[in-house]
């Protein structure tokens, strides 16, 4: 994998030049919130580098909240800068689902093909980050075209794919090729891993979590469900959740719209039967899906430890506290 170095000042000039031709989205912090925005001359100096984590999961760029699936327009090329490792890992499941040859989602595929993903190391973590608990390192290792690290006003880029190589060629004359990653990057990565280990020292690992979720009956689910309002926020901000509805509209339009297993009537069928009629059943089903069903179906755990569901929960349900109690 080829590696490059460039000053932050020159990197900003490169982004300015490219953004005139291609849409670039990057994390911008406003007050306490960090989320993706399309880059302009006004906000390009406000990009937040190596910080965890954008409010919007990466999936929304490929699996939009609402999408007309009978359209004929083509997706334009774009760049997503600053994708954290937890969201990159989530693409393992989404790709297996939406790029399955037997059930290929051409709209998802077009967006994946036309998007250059620049992953980002995490040198700052949030209070709910726990990626390493699920064997995910807090820096890009897969599913991105380029990775980026910023230390002391110097940007280090590492190319992961042919698509990334082609993109780098646009401005390679302005970069300095290097043989290996600077030692400062490895030091920062180790420090982040240590922070996460300390923060999540009491959180059960994947195997323990699966056993706990499978054996638990209804007591703990009923306890935590008392605070659940079935808003579905946990599923909507989750980087791996992928349930959707197809809604027929006028003029033969068909809209693909995000759905959530936490909504009432999510599994209601003919005869008014509903196996998930109770809130606590829906809550349990969500965890079974994450830690049991998805690993069985796709050999991938469906939680990447981003912690967004904890932050988004209106009922203040802390997933990590629930898991710890289930595994006692």
Secondary structure, DSSP 8 states (H G I E B T S, - for coil): --EEEEEHHHHHHHHHHHHTTSEEEEEEEETTEEEEEE--TTTGGGB--SBS--SS-GGGGTS-SEEETT-------EEEEEE-HHHHHHHHHHHHHHT-GGG--HHHHHHHHTEEEEEE--SB--TT--GGGGT--SS--SS-SEEEEEETTEEEEEE-SHHHHHHHTTTGGGSEEESS--HHHHHHHHHHHHHHHHHTTTS--HHHHHHHHHH--SHHHHHHHTT-----HHHHH-SS---EEEEE-GGG-EEEEE--TTSTTTT--GGG--TT-SHHHHHHHHHHIIIIIHHHHHSS-S--S--HHHHH-TT---HHHHHHHHT-
